[in-house]
Amino acid sequence: MDIGMIRGLGTVVVLVAFVGLALWVFSPRRKQEFDEATQLPFADDPEATRHVEQAKASRSKQQ
């Protein structure tokens, strides 16, 4: 095996890892988990929590 083959295999490994990570991140099964994680900075602020709950309620009424 020469250096070109090793670099090619490294590129394939990185590409497969990237595609796998992209599929994991954009999977619909993970949406709720990621939505909850986006709210973690506001978990200690009751006003922000109330605002988020109102926004969810208004979105559910519109649909």
mmCIF file as Biopython writes it, N, C-alpha, C and O atoms, coordinates in Angstrom:
data_model
#
loop_
_atom_site.group_PDB
_atom_site.id
_atom_site.type_symbol
_atom_site.label_atom_id
_atom_site.label_alt_id
_atom_site.label_comp_id
_atom_site.label_asym_id
_atom_site.label_entity_id
_atom_site.label_seq_id
_atom_site.pdbx_PDB_ins_code
_atom_site.Cartn_x
_atom_site.Cartn_y
_atom_site.Cartn_z
_atom_site.occupancy
_atom_site.B_iso_or_equiv
_atom_site.auth_seq_id
_atom_site.auth_asym_id
_atom_site.pdbx_PDB_model_num
ATOM 1   N N  . MET A ? 1  ? 0.849   -1.184 0.000  1.0 0.0 1  A 1 
ATOM 2   C CA . MET A ? 1  ? 0.000   0.000  0.000  1.0 0.0 1  A 1 
ATOM 3   C C  . MET A ? 1  ? 0.892   1.243  0.000  1.0 0.0 1  A 1 
ATOM 4   O O  . MET A ? 1  ? 1.830   1.362  0.788  1.0 0.0 1  A 1 
ATOM 5   N N  . ASP A ? 2  ? 0.576   2.133  -0.882 1.0 0.0 2  A 1 
ATOM 6   C CA . ASP A ? 2  ? 1.337   3.377  -0.919 1.0 0.0 2  A 1 
ATOM 7   C C  . ASP A ? 2  ? 0.544   4.496  -0.259 1.0 0.0 2  A 1 
ATOM 8   O O  . ASP A ? 2  ? -0.590  4.293  0.177  1.0 0.0 2  A 1 
ATOM 9   N N  . ILE A ? 3  ? 1.144   5.671  -0.188 1.0 0.0 3  A 1 
ATOM 10  C CA . ILE A ? 3  ? 0.520   6.794  0.527  1.0 0.0 3  A 1 
ATOM 11  C C  . ILE A ? 3  ? -0.791  7.249  -0.124 1.0 0.0 3  A 1 
ATOM 12  O O  . ILE A ? 3  ? -1.697  7.717  0.565  1.0 0.0 3  A 1 
ATOM 13  N N  . GLY A ? 4  ? -0.889  7.113  -1.441 1.0 0.0 4  A 1 
ATOM 14  C CA . GLY A ? 4  ? -2.125  7.485  -2.135 1.0 0.0 4  A 1 
ATOM 15  C C  . GLY A ? 4  ? -3.297  6.626  -1.715 1.0 0.0 4  A 1 
ATOM 16  O O  . GLY A ? 4  ? -4.405  7.130  -1.532 1.0 0.0 4  A 1 
ATOM 17  N N  . MET A ? 5  ? -3.062  5.321  -1.559 1.0 0.0 5  A 1 
ATOM 18  C CA . MET A ? 5  ? -4.115  4.397  -1.140 1.0 0.0 5  A 1 
ATOM 19  C C  . MET A ? 5  ? -4.550  4.711  0.298  1.0 0.0 5  A 1 
ATOM 20  O O  . MET A ? 5  ? -5.743  4.694  0.604  1.0 0.0 5  A 1 
ATOM 21  N N  . ILE A ? 6  ? -3.603  4.992  1.157  1.0 0.0 6  A 1 
ATOM 22  C CA . ILE A ? 6  ? -3.917  5.310  2.555  1.0 0.0 6  A 1 
ATOM 23  C C  . ILE A ? 6  ? -4.734  6.601  2.628  1.0 0.0 6  A 1 
ATOM 24  O O  . ILE A ? 6  ? -5.707  6.679  3.378  1.0 0.0 6  A 1 
ATOM 25  N N  . ARG A ? 7  ? -4.349  7.596  1.863  1.0 0.0 7  A 1 
ATOM 26  C CA . ARG A ? 7  ? -5.109  8.855  1.847  1.0 0.0 7  A 1 
ATOM 27  C C  . ARG A ? 7  ? -6.506  8.640  1.289  1.0 0.0 7  A 1 
ATOM 28  O O  . ARG A ? 7  ? -7.471  9.221  1.785  1.0 0.0 7  A 1 
ATOM 29  N N  . GLY A ? 8  ? -6.618  7.809  0.264  1.0 0.0 8  A 1 
ATOM 30  C CA . GLY A ? 8  ? -7.937  7.511  -0.309 1.0 0.0 8  A 1 
ATOM 31  C C  . GLY A ? 8  ? -8.843  6.820  0.688  1.0 0.0 8  A 1 
ATOM 32  O O  . GLY A ? 8  ? -10.018 7.165  0.813  1.0 0.0 8  A 1 
ATOM 33  N N  . LEU A ? 9  ? -8.296  5.839  1.404  1.0 0.0 9  A 1 
ATOM 34  C CA . LEU A ? 9  ? -9.090  5.147  2.423  1.0 0.0 9  A 1 
ATOM 35  C C  . LEU A ? 9  ? -9.474  6.098  3.560  1.0 0.0 9  A 1 
ATOM 36  O O  . LEU A ? 9  ? -10.582 6.022  4.091  1.0 0.0 9  A 1 
ATOM 37  N N  . GLY A ? 10 ? -8.558  6.986  3.927  1.0 0.0 10 A 1 
ATOM 38  C CA . GLY A ? 10 ? -8.876  7.980  4.957  1.0 0.0 10 A 1 
ATOM 39  C C  . GLY A ? 10 ? -10.005 8.892  4.522  1.0 0.0 10 A 1 
ATOM 40  O O  . GLY A ? 10 ? -10.875 9.245  5.318  1.0 0.0 10 A 1 
ATOM 41  N N  . THR A ? 11 ? -9.985  9.271  3.251  1.0 0.0 11 A 1 
ATOM 42  C CA . THR A ? 11 ? -11.051 10.129 2.716  1.0 0.0 11 A 1 
ATOM 43  C C  . THR A ? 11 ? -12.396 9.402  2.748  1.0 0.0 11 A 1 
ATOM 44  O O  . THR A ? 11 ? -13.416 9.996  3.096  1.0 0.0 11 A 1 
ATOM 45  N N  . VAL A ? 12 ? -12.399 8.125  2.387  1.0 0.0 12 A 1 
ATOM 46  C CA . VAL A ? 12 ? -13.640 7.349  2.405  1.0 0.0 12 A 1 
ATOM 47  C C  . VAL A ? 12 ? -14.168 7.217  3.838  1.0 0.0 12 A 1 
ATOM 48  O O  . VAL A ? 12 ? -15.372 7.341  4.065  1.0 0.0 12 A 1 
ATOM 49  N N  . VAL A ? 13 ? -13.300 6.972  4.784  1.0 0.0 13 A 1 
ATOM 50  C CA . VAL A ? 13 ? -13.717 6.847  6.185  1.0 0.0 13 A 1 
ATOM 51  C C  . VAL A ? 13 ? -14.330 8.149  6.685  1.0 0.0 13 A 1 
ATOM 52  O O  . VAL A ? 13 ? -15.367 8.134  7.348  1.0 0.0 13 A 1 
ATOM 53  N N  . VAL A ? 14 ? -13.697 9.268  6.373  1.0 0.0 14 A 1 
ATOM 54  C CA . VAL A ? 14 ? -14.222 10.564 6.805  1.0 0.0 14 A 1 
ATOM 55  C C  . VAL A ? 14 ? -15.554 10.856 6.122  1.0 0.0 14 A 1 
ATOM 56  O O  . VAL A ? 14 ? -16.463 11.392 6.756  1.0 0.0 14 A 1 
ATOM 57  N N  . LEU A ? 15 ? -15.689 10.515 4.845  1.0 0.0 15 A 1 
ATOM 58  C CA . LEU A ? 15 ? -16.943 10.742 4.130  1.0 0.0 15 A 1 
ATOM 59  C C  . LEU A ? 15 ? -18.072 9.917  4.740  1.0 0.0 15 A 1 
ATOM 60  O O  . LEU A ? 15 ? -19.177 10.426 4.933  1.0 0.0 15 A 1 
ATOM 61  N N  . VAL A ? 16 ? -17.807 8.666  5.040  1.0 0.0 16 A 1 
ATOM 62  C CA . VAL A ? 16 ? -18.831 7.805  5.656  1.0 0.0 16 A 1 
ATOM 63  C C  . VAL A ? 16 ? -19.220 8.350  7.030  1.0 0.0 16 A 1 
ATOM 64  O O  . VAL A ? 16 ? -20.400 8.358  7.381  1.0 0.0 16 A 1 
ATOM 65  N N  . ALA A ? 17 ? -18.246 8.800  7.802  1.0 0.0 17 A 1 
ATOM 66  C CA . ALA A ? 17 ? -18.543 9.375  9.114  1.0 0.0 17 A 1 
ATOM 67  C C  . ALA A ? 17 ? -19.389 10.635 8.977  1.0 0.0 17 A 1 
ATOM 68  O O  . ALA A ? 17 ? -20.323 10.840 9.753  1.0 0.0 17 A 1 
ATOM 69  N N  . PHE A ? 18 ? -19.072 11.475 8.004  1.0 0.0 18 A 1 
ATOM 70  C CA . PHE A ? 18 ? -19.834 12.708 7.793  1.0 0.0 18 A 1 
ATOM 71  C C  . PHE A ? 18 ? -21.274 12.402 7.413  1.0 0.0 18 A 1 
ATOM 72  O O  . PHE A ? 18 ? -22.200 13.001 7.960  1.0 0.0 18 A 1 
ATOM 73  N N  . VAL A ? 19 ? -21.470 11.484 6.487  1.0 0.0 19 A 1 
ATOM 74  C CA . VAL A ? 19 ? -22.829 11.138 6.049  1.0 0.0 19 A 1 
ATOM 75  C C  . VAL A ? 19 ? -23.608 10.527 7.222  1.0 0.0 19 A 1 
ATOM 76  O O  . VAL A ? 19 ? -24.780 10.847 7.418  1.0 0.0 19 A 1 
ATOM 77  N N  . GLY A ? 20 ? -22.968 9.661  7.991  1.0 0.0 20 A 1 
ATOM 78  C CA . GLY A ? 20 ? -23.637 9.066  9.146  1.0 0.0 20 A 1 
ATOM 79  C C  . GLY A ? 20 ? -24.036 10.103 10.177 1.0 0.0 20 A 1 
ATOM 80  O O  . GLY A ? 20 ? -25.137 10.049 10.724 1.0 0.0 20 A 1 
ATOM 81  N N  . LEU A ? 21 ? -23.150 11.045 10.443 1.0 0.0 21 A 1 
ATOM 82  C CA . LEU A ? 21 ? -23.461 12.110 11.398 1.0 0.0 21 A 1 
ATOM 83  C C  . LEU A ? 21 ? -24.592 13.001 10.886 1.0 0.0 21 A 1 
ATOM 84  O O  . LEU A ? 21 ? -25.476 13.384 11.652 1.0 0.0 21 A 1 
ATOM 85  N N  . ALA A ? 22 ? -24.565 13.330 9.598  1.0 0.0 22 A 1 
ATOM 86  C CA . ALA A ? 22 ? -25.629 14.157 9.028  1.0 0.0 22 A 1 
ATOM 87  C C  . ALA A ? 22 ? -26.980 13.452 9.113  1.0 0.0 22 A 1 
ATOM 88  O O  . ALA A ? 22 ? -27.988 14.084 9.429  1.0 0.0 22 A 1 
ATOM 89  N N  . LEU A ? 23 ? -27.007 12.162 8.837  1.0 0.0 23 A 1 
ATOM 90  C CA . LEU A ? 23 ? -28.262 11.414 8.947  1.0 0.0 23 A 1 
ATOM 91  C C  . LEU A ? 23 ? -28.758 11.358 10.387 1.0 0.0 23 A 1 
ATOM 92  O O  . LEU A ? 23 ? -29.961 11.440 10.634 1.0 0.0 23 A 1 
ATOM 93  N N  . TRP A ? 24 ? -27.841 11.218 11.334 1.0 0.0 24 A 1 
ATOM 94  C CA . TRP A ? 24 ? -28.224 11.176 12.743 1.0 0.0 24 A 1 
ATOM 95  C C  . TRP A ? 24 ? -28.786 12.517 13.201 1.0 0.0 24 A 1 
ATOM 96  O O  . TRP A ? 24 ? -29.792 12.570 13.908 1.0 0.0 24 A 1 
ATOM 97  N N  . VAL A ? 25 ? -28.126 13.603 12.792 1.0 0.0 25 A 1 
ATOM 98  C CA . VAL A ? 25 ? -28.544 14.932 13.229 1.0 0.0 25 A 1 
ATOM 99  C C  . VAL A ? 25 ? -29.896 15.310 12.643 1.0 0.0 25 A 1 
ATOM 100 O O  . VAL A ? 25 ? -30.732 15.881 13.343 1.0 0.0 25 A 1 
ATOM 101 N N  . PHE A ? 26 ? -30.123 15.004 11.377 1.0 0.0 26 A 1 
ATOM 102 C CA . PHE A ? 26 ? -31.355 15.420 10.719 1.0 0.0 26 A 1 
ATOM 103 C C  . PHE A ? 26 ? -32.448 14.355 10.744 1.0 0.0 26 A 1 
ATOM 104 O O  . PHE A ? 26 ? -33.431 14.461 10.010 1.0 0.0 26 A 1 
ATOM 105 N N  . SER A ? 27 ? -32.286 13.343 11.571 1.0 0.0 27 A 1 
ATOM 106 C CA . SER A ? 27 ? -33.292 12.302 11.697 1.0 0.0 27 A 1 
ATOM 107 C C  . SER A ? 27 ? -34.541 12.856 12.384 1.0 0.0 27 A 1 
ATOM 108 O O  . SER A ? 27 ? -34.427 13.534 13.405 1.0 0.0 27 A 1 
ATOM 109 N N  . PRO A ? 28 ? -35.723 12.582 11.849 1.0 0.0 28 A 1 
ATOM 110 C CA . PRO A ? 28 ? -36.952 13.068 12.487 1.0 0.0 28 A 1 
ATOM 111 C C  . PRO A ? 28 ? -37.151 12.505 13.896 1.0 0.0 28 A 1 
ATOM 112 O O  . PRO A ? 28 ? -37.814 13.137 14.719 1.0 0.0 28 A 1 
ATOM 113 N N  . ARG A ? 29 ? -36.592 11.335 14.187 1.0 0.0 29 A 1 
ATOM 114 C CA . ARG A ? 29 ? -36.738 10.753 15.524 1.0 0.0 29 A 1 
ATOM 115 C C  . ARG A ? 29 ? -36.013 11.572 16.577 1.0 0.0 29 A 1 
ATOM 116 O O  . ARG A ? 29 ? -36.355 11.487 17.756 1.0 0.0 29 A 1 
ATOM 117 N N  . ARG A ? 30 ? -35.030 12.355 16.190 1.0 0.0 30 A 1 
ATOM 118 C CA . ARG A ? 30 ? -34.222 13.141 17.128 1.0 0.0 30 A 1 
ATOM 119 C C  . ARG A ? 30 ? -34.749 14.561 17.320 1.0 0.0 30 A 1 
ATOM 120 O O  . ARG A ? 30 ? -34.228 15.298 18.157 1.0 0.0 30 A 1 
ATOM 121 N N  . LYS A ? 31 ? -35.765 14.955 16.569 1.0 0.0 31 A 1 
ATOM 122 C CA . LYS A ? 31 ? -36.237 16.343 16.596 1.0 0.0 31 A 1 
ATOM 123 C C  . LYS A ? 31 ? -36.640 16.783 18.003 1.0 0.0 31 A 1 
ATOM 124 O O  . LYS A ? 31 ? -36.222 17.850 18.452 1.0 0.0 31 A 1 
ATOM 125 N N  . GLN A ? 32 ? -37.422 16.003 18.687 1.0 0.0 32 A 1 
ATOM 126 C CA . GLN A ? 32 ? -37.880 16.402 20.023 1.0 0.0 32 A 1 
ATOM 127 C C  . GLN A ? 32 ? -36.701 16.536 20.982 1.0 0.0 32 A 1 
ATOM 128 O O  . GLN A ? 32 ? -36.655 17.467 21.787 1.0 0.0 32 A 1 
ATOM 129 N N  . GLU A ? 33 ? -35.758 15.616 20.898 1.0 0.0 33 A 1 
ATOM 130 C CA . GLU A ? 33 ? -34.586 15.668 21.777 1.0 0.0 33 A 1 
ATOM 131 C C  . GLU A ? 33 ? -33.775 16.946 21.531 1.0 0.0 33 A 1 
ATOM 132 O O  . GLU A ? 33 ? -33.333 17.593 22.481 1.0 0.0 33 A 1 
ATOM 133 N N  . PHE A ? 34 ? -33.582 17.303 20.283 1.0 0.0 34 A 1 
ATOM 134 C CA . PHE A ? 34 ? -32.824 18.507 19.962 1.0 0.0 34 A 1 
ATOM 135 C C  . PHE A ? 34 ? -33.610 19.772 20.291 1.0 0.0 34 A 1 
ATOM 136 O O  . PHE A ? 34 ? -33.021 20.778 20.689 1.0 0.0 34 A 1 
ATOM 137 N N  . ASP A ? 35 ? -34.931 19.734 20.130 1.0 0.0 35 A 1 
ATOM 138 C CA . ASP A ? 35 ? -35.746 20.896 20.515 1.0 0.0 35 A 1 
ATOM 139 C C  . ASP A ? 35 ? -35.641 21.158 22.015 1.0 0.0 35 A 1 
ATOM 140 O O  . ASP A ? 35 ? -35.557 22.308 22.446 1.0 0.0 35 A 1 
ATOM 141 N N  . GLU A ? 36 ? -35.646 20.097 22.798 1.0 0.0 36 A 1 
ATOM 142 C CA . GLU A ? 36 ? -35.493 20.259 24.245 1.0 0.0 36 A 1 
ATOM 143 C C  . GLU A ? 36 ? -34.100 20.798 24.588 1.0 0.0 36 A 1 
ATOM 144 O O  . GLU A ? 36 ? -33.955 21.623 25.490 1.0 0.0 36 A 1 
ATOM 145 N N  . ALA A ? 37 ? -33.096 20.337 23.880 1.0 0.0 37 A 1 
ATOM 146 C CA . ALA A ? 37 ? -31.726 20.790 24.141 1.0 0.0 37 A 1 
ATOM 147 C C  . ALA A ? 37 ? -31.551 22.266 23.802 1.0 0.0 37 A 1 
ATOM 148 O O  . ALA A ? 37 ? -30.753 22.950 24.443 1.0 0.0 37 A 1 
ATOM 149 N N  . THR A ? 38 ? -32.280 22.772 22.807 1.0 0.0 38 A 1 
ATOM 150 C CA . THR A ? 38 ? -32.161 24.187 22.466 1.0 0.0 38 A 1 
ATOM 151 C C  . THR A ? 38 ? -32.736 25.079 23.559 1.0 0.0 38 A 1 
ATOM 152 O O  . THR A ? 38 ? -32.392 26.258 23.636 1.0 0.0 38 A 1 
ATOM 153 N N  . GLN A ? 39 ? -33.605 24.533 24.403 1.0 0.0 39 A 1 
ATOM 154 C CA . GLN A ? 39 ? -34.221 25.329 25.463 1.0 0.0 39 A 1 
ATOM 155 C C  . GLN A ? 39 ? -33.439 25.292 26.774 1.0 0.0 39 A 1 
ATOM 156 O O  . GLN A ? 39 ? -33.800 25.998 27.715 1.0 0.0 39 A 1 
ATOM 157 N N  . LEU A ? 40 ? -32.388 24.494 26.860 1.0 0.0 40 A 1 
ATOM 158 C CA . LEU A ? 40 ? -31.626 24.371 28.103 1.0 0.0 40 A 1 
ATOM 159 C C  . LEU A ? 40 ? -31.076 25.701 28.629 1.0 0.0 40 A 1 
ATOM 160 O O  . LEU A ? 40 ? -31.087 25.898 29.845 1.0 0.0 40 A 1 
ATOM 161 N N  . PRO A ? 41 ? -30.599 26.621 27.794 1.0 0.0 41 A 1 
ATOM 162 C CA . PRO A ? 41 ? -30.098 27.885 28.353 1.0 0.0 41 A 1 
ATOM 163 C C  . PRO A ? 41 ? -31.178 28.706 29.071 1.0 0.0 41 A 1 
ATOM 164 O O  . PRO A ? 41 ? -30.863 29.561 29.899 1.0 0.0 41 A 1 
ATOM 165 N N  . PHE A ? 42 ? -32.436 28.447 28.756 1.0 0.0 42 A 1 
ATOM 166 C CA . PHE A ? 42 ? -33.526 29.220 29.330 1.0 0.0 42 A 1 
ATOM 167 C C  . PHE A ? 42 ? -34.239 28.469 30.460 1.0 0.0 42 A 1 
ATOM 168 O O  . PHE A ? 42 ? -35.261 28.941 30.958 1.0 0.0 42 A 1 
ATOM 169 N N  . ALA A ? 43 ? -33.726 27.327 30.864 1.0 0.0 43 A 1 
ATOM 170 C CA . ALA A ? 43 ? -34.412 26.470 31.841 1.0 0.0 43 A 1 
ATOM 171 C C  . ALA A ? 43 ? -34.582 27.146 33.196 1.0 0.0 43 A 1 
ATOM 172 O O  . ALA A ? 43 ? -35.553 26.862 33.897 1.0 0.0 43 A 1 
ATOM 173 N N  . ASP A ? 44 ? -33.670 28.029 33.583 1.0 0.0 44 A 1 
ATOM 174 C CA . ASP A ? 44 ? -33.753 28.678 34.890 1.0 0.0 44 A 1 
ATOM 175 C C  . ASP A ? 44 ? -34.583 29.952 34.888 1.0 0.0 44 A 1 
ATOM 176 O O  . ASP A ? 44 ? -34.806 30.545 35.944 1.0 0.0 44 A 1 
ATOM 177 N N  . ASP A ? 45 ? -35.036 30.374 33.733 1.0 0.0 45 A 1 
ATOM 178 C CA . ASP A ? 45 ? -35.769 31.628 33.603 1.0 0.0 45 A 1 
ATOM 179 C C  . ASP A ? 45 ? -37.260 31.328 33.413 1.0 0.0 45 A 1 
ATOM 180 O O  . ASP A ? 45 ? -37.662 30.900 32.330 1.0 0.0 45 A 1 
ATOM 181 N N  . PRO A ? 46 ? -38.086 31.544 34.442 1.0 0.0 46 A 1 
ATOM 182 C CA . PRO A ? 46 ? -39.506 31.211 34.322 1.0 0.0 46 A 1 
ATOM 183 C C  . PRO A ? 46 ? -40.226 32.047 33.258 1.0 0.0 46 A 1 
ATOM 184 O O  . PRO A ? 46 ? -41.166 31.566 32.624 1.0 0.0 46 A 1 
ATOM 185 N N  . GLU A ? 47 ? -39.796 33.272 33.066 1.0 0.0 47 A 1 
ATOM 186 C CA . GLU A ? 47 ? -40.435 34.114 32.041 1.0 0.0 47 A 1 
ATOM 187 C C  . GLU A ? 47 ? -40.175 33.549 30.646 1.0 0.0 47 A 1 
ATOM 188 O O  . GLU A ? 47 ? -41.080 33.514 29.812 1.0 0.0 47 A 1 
ATOM 189 N N  . ALA A ? 48 ? -38.959 33.114 30.394 1.0 0.0 48 A 1 
ATOM 190 C CA . ALA A ? 48 ? -38.632 32.530 29.092 1.0 0.0 48 A 1 
ATOM 191 C C  . ALA A ? 48 ? -39.397 31.227 28.878 1.0 0.0 48 A 1 
ATOM 192 O O  . ALA A ? 48 ? -39.855 30.950 27.769 1.0 0.0 48 A 1 
ATOM 193 N N  . THR A ? 49 ? -39.536 30.434 29.929 1.0 0.0 49 A 1 
ATOM 194 C CA . THR A ? 49 ? -40.283 29.184 29.834 1.0 0.0 49 A 1 
ATOM 195 C C  . THR A ? 49 ? -41.744 29.457 29.503 1.0 0.0 49 A 1 
ATOM 196 O O  . THR A ? 49 ? -42.338 28.763 28.677 1.0 0.0 49 A 1 
ATOM 197 N N  . ARG A ? 50 ? -42.312 30.449 30.136 1.0 0.0 50 A 1 
ATOM 198 C CA . ARG A ? 50 ? -43.699 30.818 29.871 1.0 0.0 50 A 1 
ATOM 199 C C  . ARG A ? 50 ? -43.862 31.297 28.424 1.0 0.0 50 A 1 
ATOM 200 O O  . ARG A ? 50 ? -44.845 30.971 27.760 1.0 0.0 50 A 1 
ATOM 201 N N  . HIS A ? 51 ? -42.894 32.068 27.950 1.0 0.0 51 A 1 
ATOM 202 C CA . HIS A ? 51 ? -42.942 32.562 26.574 1.0 0.0 51 A 1 
ATOM 203 C C  . HIS A ? 51 ? -42.881 31.406 25.570 1.0 0.0 51 A 1 
ATOM 204 O O  . HIS A ? 51 ? -43.607 31.415 24.576 1.0 0.0 51 A 1 
ATOM 205 N N  . VAL A ? 52 ? -42.033 30.423 25.819 1.0 0.0 52 A 1 
ATOM 206 C CA . VAL A ? 52 ? -41.916 29.266 24.928 1.0 0.0 52 A 1 
ATOM 207 C C  . VAL A ? 52 ? -43.208 28.465 24.922 1.0 0.0 52 A 1 
ATOM 208 O O  . VAL A ? 52 ? -43.651 28.011 23.867 1.0 0.0 52 A 1 
ATOM 209 N N  . GLU A ? 53 ? -43.814 28.288 26.089 1.0 0.0 53 A 1 
ATOM 210 C CA . GLU A ? 53 ? -45.063 27.536 26.165 1.0 0.0 53 A 1 
ATOM 211 C C  . GLU A ? 53 ? -46.186 28.260 25.431 1.0 0.0 53 A 1 
ATOM 212 O O  . GLU A ? 53 ? -47.013 27.619 24.783 1.0 0.0 53 A 1 
ATOM 213 N N  . GLN A ? 54 ? -46.225 29.585 25.525 1.0 0.0 54 A 1 
ATOM 214 C CA . GLN A ? 54 ? -47.232 30.353 24.787 1.0 0.0 54 A 1 
ATOM 215 C C  . GLN A ? 54 ? -47.019 30.233 23.283 1.0 0.0 54 A 1 
ATOM 216 O O  . GLN A ? 54 ? -47.983 30.131 22.525 1.0 0.0 54 A 1 
ATOM 217 N N  . ALA A ? 55 ? -45.766 30.244 22.851 1.0 0.0 55 A 1 
ATOM 218 C CA . ALA A ? 55 ? -45.469 30.124 21.434 1.0 0.0 55 A 1 
ATOM 219 C C  . ALA A ? 55 ? -45.880 28.744 20.904 1.0 0.0 55 A 1 
ATOM 220 O O  . ALA A ? 55 ? -46.407 28.633 19.797 1.0 0.0 55 A 1 
ATOM 221 N N  . LYS A ? 56 ? -45.637 27.699 21.697 1.0 0.0 56 A 1 
ATOM 222 C CA . LYS A ? 56 ? -46.058 26.352 21.293 1.0 0.0 56 A 1 
ATOM 223 C C  . LYS A ? 56 ? -47.564 26.263 21.206 1.0 0.0 56 A 1 
ATOM 224 O O  . LYS A ? 56 ? -48.096 25.643 20.285 1.0 0.0 56 A 1 
ATOM 225 N N  . ALA A ? 57 ? -48.260 26.872 22.151 1.0 0.0 57 A 1 
ATOM 226 C CA . ALA A ? 57 ? -49.721 26.835 22.148 1.0 0.0 57 A 1 
ATOM 227 C C  . ALA A ? 57 ? -50.284 27.577 20.936 1.0 0.0 57 A 1 
ATOM 228 O O  . ALA A ? 57 ? -51.238 27.116 20.309 1.0 0.0 57 A 1 
ATOM 229 N N  . SER A ? 58 ? -49.692 28.725 20.610 1.0 0.0 58 A 1 
ATOM 230 C CA . SER A ? 58 ? -50.198 29.468 19.455 1.0 0.0 58 A 1 
ATOM 231 C C  . SER A ? 58 ? -49.898 28.734 18.142 1.0 0.0 58 A 1 
ATOM 232 O O  . SER A ? 58 ? -50.686 28.806 17.199 1.0 0.0 58 A 1 
ATOM 233 N N  . ARG A ? 59 ? -48.767 28.033 18.078 1.0 0.0 59 A 1 
ATOM 234 C CA . ARG A ? 59 ? -48.466 27.236 16.876 1.0 0.0 59 A 1 
ATOM 235 C C  . ARG A ? 59 ? -49.426 26.071 16.720 1.0 0.0 59 A 1 
ATOM 236 O O  . ARG A ? 59 ? -49.826 25.744 15.602 1.0 0.0 59 A 1 
ATOM 237 N N  . SER A ? 60 ? -49.802 25.443 17.822 1.0 0.0 60 A 1 
ATOM 238 C CA . SER A ? 60 ? -50.716 24.303 17.736 1.0 0.0 60 A 1 
ATOM 239 C C  . SER A ? 60 ? -52.124 24.765 17.337 1.0 0.0 60 A 1 
ATOM 240 O O  . SER A ? 60 ? -52.853 24.023 16.679 1.0 0.0 60 A 1 
ATOM 241 N N  . LYS A ? 61 ? -52.506 25.977 17.728 1.0 0.0 61 A 1 
ATOM 242 C CA . LYS A ? 61 ? -53.804 26.524 17.342 1.0 0.0 61 A 1 
ATOM 243 C C  . LYS A ? 61 ? -53.841 26.847 15.850 1.0 0.0 61 A 1 
ATOM 244 O O  . LYS A ? 61 ? -54.877 26.688 15.203 1.0 0.0 61 A 1 
ATOM 245 N N  . GLN A ? 62 ? -52.706 27.301 15.302 1.0 0.0 62 A 1 
ATOM 246 C CA . GLN A ? 62 ? -52.657 27.663 13.885 1.0 0.0 62 A 1 
ATOM 247 C C  . GLN A ? 62 ? -52.711 26.447 12.989 1.0 0.0 62 A 1 
ATOM 248 O O  . GLN A ? 62 ? -53.178 26.541 11.854 1.0 0.0 62 A 1 
ATOM 249 N N  . GLN A ? 63 ? -52.248 25.315 13.466 1.0 0.0 63 A 1 
ATOM 250 C CA . GLN A ? 63 ? -52.232 24.107 12.637 1.0 0.0 63 A 1 
ATOM 251 C C  . GLN A ? 63 ? -53.527 23.440 12.764 1.0 0.0 63 A 1 
ATOM 252 O O  . GLN A ? 63 ? -53.746 22.395 12.152 1.0 0.0 63 A 1 
#
